[in-house]
Structure formats: C-alpha cells, structure tokens
C-alpha cells in the first residue's frame, strides 16, 4: 500500500528528528485510547560518523492493547494472539548520508523486497518508510525502515563533511513465535499496516553532540 502526503500534516523543524505530525485519523485514535504513543530510544552510535553521539527518542503509536516495554536500546511491543503472536522491536539512530538524498531510494535499498513481500510504503513530506516481509521458510519475519532528513549538526567541535547531512533512521523488526503458524492476514492486514501507520505518524526530538 502506498501513501501520499495529503492526510498527514508535516512539522519538520531545525533540531528535530524530522517529526511528522499526526493526521486526523491517528490523532482521533490516540484520543480514544485505541492507539498509544510509545518511546523508542535513539542510539548513541551515529552510522558513518565516529565524531559524534546521538541522543533523543522517537515516539511510535501502536494499538494500546499491545503490551510494550522500553529499554535503553529499543522499544519492544507484543502483538498478542492465541494463534499468532509477534514480537516487534523498534529502534532509531542517526545516519550520515549524502545531502539531499532521496529517502524513498534509501528505504528501498535498506528493505530490498518486491511484489507481495512489500506490505506498506509511503512518503510524508521528505520522510519515507517501507514495511516488508523477509523470505524465510520457517518463521514469519518483517522488516521496516523509515528515513527522514534533518538539519541538525554536531556543532563546531565535530563539523559535518562537505556535501553530507544527518538522516534519522527508524528500524522496526518483527518475528512470530517459533510454535505459531501465521496466516498471511496476520501480517498483511494487521501487523504490516500497523507498523506502517506508526512510522508514518512518528514524532520525536534529538540531537548529536561531539564525542
């Protein structure tokens, strides 16, 4: 499923993580308690940039009936079901990339699936995300990535290389229980779109400081 920019208001500000504001549907679900916003930490390690370390959190809205816990490394959410339970792990980090790079191309490179293995994808403003199923003969596994450009720097003590900028990368993985036999609707109609919605409406704040 592909999405456009029309149903979500974007709010990208200097120093933020490329925050995307909630659309009316998601905002209503949060107000009604159907969805609950959960925090996922930003890793201190900045991919491709050893001179700085990241700090901050991103917030992802998942169904409130899904138990969740946050550690210093990741947000873990459980999609409970008697027949097919998934463990969902979300984490975020900063990535050094080419300035002005197309985020759609970045998420496609990070999740190189095609055809029916693509469960959800879309773009909101300058941010893009993609939810995919990984080919596996024994377990049901999903991988999703969201990329958004930022205008942050690490300060004068750790200047950006010429022609580069920091992107925020959010990675969400999911796997079923080893004893379950999950039918396609469990991830195609439920889990995949839920992860896509969470990435589409992601919010957060953070920064990079010199090491």
N, C-alpha and C positions, 0 to 999 in steps of 0.2 A: 504494500500500500504506500503510495507516495503522497506527500502533503505539500501545500503551498504556504505562503506567508500570510494569508488573509485572515486566519482565525485566531492568531496569537499576536499580542502586542509586544514588540521587542523593546528592550530597555538596556542598551549597552552603554556603559559609562566608563570613563577613564578609571583604571584601578580596579575594576570589577572583573569577574571571570566570564565576561560575555553573557551577562544574565539575561534570561528570556522571561518576560512576564507571563502570568497565567492568562489563558483565554477564558471566556465566559463559562464554558462548559466545565473546565478543570477547576476554576475558582468556585463555581457552584458546588462541585463535588467535595471540595475541601470544606466549604462552609457547612455542608450537610453531614459531614463526617464519613462519607463514602471513601474518600481518599485522605491520606495522612502524609504530611511532608516529613521526610526523614533526612538526616545529615550524613553525608559521606565525606571523609577527610581528603584533603589534598596532600599528596605525598611530598616529603621534603626533597626528594630527588627530582631534579629537573632534567628531563631527557635531552641530551645533546649540549648541556651547559653545566659544567662542573663548578663554575664560579659562584653559583647562587643556589639557594634552597627555597622551596615553596612552602607557603603556609596558607591556611584557609579551609573552607568547607564548601561543598555544593549541596543543594537540597533537592531531593527527588520525591515526587508524590506517587506513592504506591497505595493500593487498596488498604484501608485501615484494618481489615480483617487478617492481613498477612503479618504475623509476628516479625519483629525486627530487632536487631541489636547493632550498635556501633562501637567499634574499637578504634585504636589509633591508626589502624591500617586500612579498614574497609567497613562498609555497611553491608550487613548480611540480612536478607529478607527471605522468609519462607512462604512459598505459595502452597498452603496446605490442601491436601485432598486424600481421601481414603484410598483412591486408586492410583493417583499420580501426584506425588509431592515434588516440588522443585526447590532447590536452594539457589538463591540469587545473590551474587556478590557484586557490589558496586564500589569503585574507587576512582580517584581522579589524580591527575598530575599535569604539570606544565611541560610543554614540548617546544624546543627551539626549531623553527621552520623558516622557510623562505617567506619573506614579506609579501603579503597579498596572495598567498597560495589559495587555490580553490578548495574549500573544505569538503565539497562533495567528492572530489578526487581523493582527498586524504582519507576519508572514511571508507571509500570503496577499496583503496589499497590495503587498509587495515582489516577489512572484512571481505575477502575476495570470493564471495559466493555469488551464484547467479540462479535465475529461474525460480523454482519453488522453494529454494533454500533462502531466499530473501523474504523475510516476514514483515518488515516495516522499514520505511526510509522516508526522509524528507528534509526540508530546509526551512529555517526560520531566520529571516534576516541574513546574516553572514555565517550562521551556525548550521551544521548539517549533522545528521545521525543516520545510522543504519543498523538494523537488527537482523541477524542471520542465524540459520541452523547449521551446525557443523556436521559434516558427514561422519557418522560413527555407526558401526554395526551392532554395538552392544548397549550404548547409553544414548539418551536424548540430551544434546548439549546445544546451548545457544550462546552467541557472542554478539555484543552490540557495542558500538563506538560512537561517541559524539565529539566533534571538534568545533571549537569556536576561537576566532582570533581575539587577541587582547591588545590593549595599548600600554600595558604595564612594562616597566623596566626593572632592573635590579639595582638601579642607582649608579652614581658616578664611580663607585668602587668596583663595579663589575659591568662595564659597558657592553651593550649588545654588539655583536659583529655586524659589519655593514651588510645591508640587504636582508636582515633577519628580523623576526619578531617571535614573541611567545604565543603559543596556542594553548588553550585548555583542552585536555583530552579526558573524557569520562569513559570508562570501560565497564561494561556490565556483562558478567558471565552467568550462566545458569546450567544446572545439571539435575537430572531426575535421580530418585533413589535407585540403587542398584537392583532392588527387588521389584520395581514397578515396570509395567508395560504401558507406556503412554501413547494414546492415540493422537493423531495429528491435530485434532481440535484443541487439545490441551495446551499446545504452544502456538498453533496458527491463529486460533480465535480468541485465546485468553492471554497467555503469558507474553507472547511476542508483542501484541498491541499494547499491553500494559507497560512493558519496558519502553516501547516507542513513545507512549504518552509521557512517561516520566522524564525521558531525555528531551522531548520537545518542550516541556514546561520547566526545565531545570533552572534553578536560580542559585546564586552564590556570590561570595566575595573572597578575595585573597590577594596575596602579593608575593613577590620574590625579593629576598634580601641577600646581600653578598655573604659568602661564607667567611 
